[in-house]
């Protein structure tokens, strides 16, 4: 009877131990499953930096199964890697000091030579059962975060450079127009990006005349912005004295042909204004249309672009000078194609017809618009047409108007 009772007791103890083991195993499996799912590297090392426990992410970094990693030392895992000695020394220093450490921005190389960056949290402790020193490690892969941070810093630097470039380009535009007896002159330009490929300019000549110009470099952005600065500098150096305007444009073209790459060109128009006679001479190098409102007949005369743009054909002759005698109320409008090629949400451009009508409406004597008011009227007409559509090309305008008295 006693033997039967002892056997029954042993059986109950066995079943209890088995149940405890099963519960502990389930807890262990659940813990490991959680660690395997967590986006971290988890590792448990002994005082000889030998792995006791690790998760799949840690093993996957070394491209080995967990079973092959258990019991290996850091020296074995990092053999022939440049950071091996550093990693081993760091682990030993944490275990020996007993002080936890966080290693920020730690650079690690995987077996294929790929570089990773991680934050490593090393926590020393003493095994309660054996009294041996241990290290619990948690690594967080921040490679993508650091790359995103690097890109943000790089983009911030680029944005700052573009902001400076934009300010420099804006400063190259002329200030207040010169006062012209009986004539009113205005200009405006707005780049689609930080910097643009359009510009306008005016410059008094020694004999009292004024030369104004407008240019549109192919494309928009930093590259065209540099070309506009070069074109402006050349034009300012050339436009002086009493040489015919067509000869000056030919010279400007040859200089740009020498400097510009094959995929760049400049549409350009220059007008020499004589305020004493209210006569304007214009030469167009592929820039158009040129819109002239004749107040006496209440009609718009449209002249297309003449010749090839600058920077295309060396030694090209520009001999098609337009000679315009301004009568009271007459208006000349020069714009870049950003005005009439800006589409609305349906894809329909503002177009030359709408532009021509807007010029006619703004130039009416009854409108009593100054040159700068005409530019503003044209801008608002375009903005109304395109609605919320973002500006896709640079916009520039120059207006010359003779007063009605």
Secondary structure by P-SEA (a helix, b strand, c coil): caaaaaaaaaaaaaaaaaaaaaaaaaaaaaaaaaaaaccccccccccccccccccaaaaaaaccccccccccccccccccccaaaaaaaaaaaaaaacbbbbbcbbbbbcccbbbbbbbbbbbbbccccccbbbbbbbbbbaaaaaaaaaaaaaaaaaaaaaaaaaaaaaaaccccccccccccccbbbbbcccccccccccccccccbbbbbccccccccaaaaaaaaaaaaaaaacccccccaaaaaaaaaaaaaacccccccccbbbbbbcccccbbbbbbcccccbbbbbccccbbbbbccccccccccccccccbbbbbbbcccbbbbbbccccccccccccccccaaaaaaaaaaaacccccccaaaaaaaaaaaaaaaaccccccbbbbbbbbbbccc
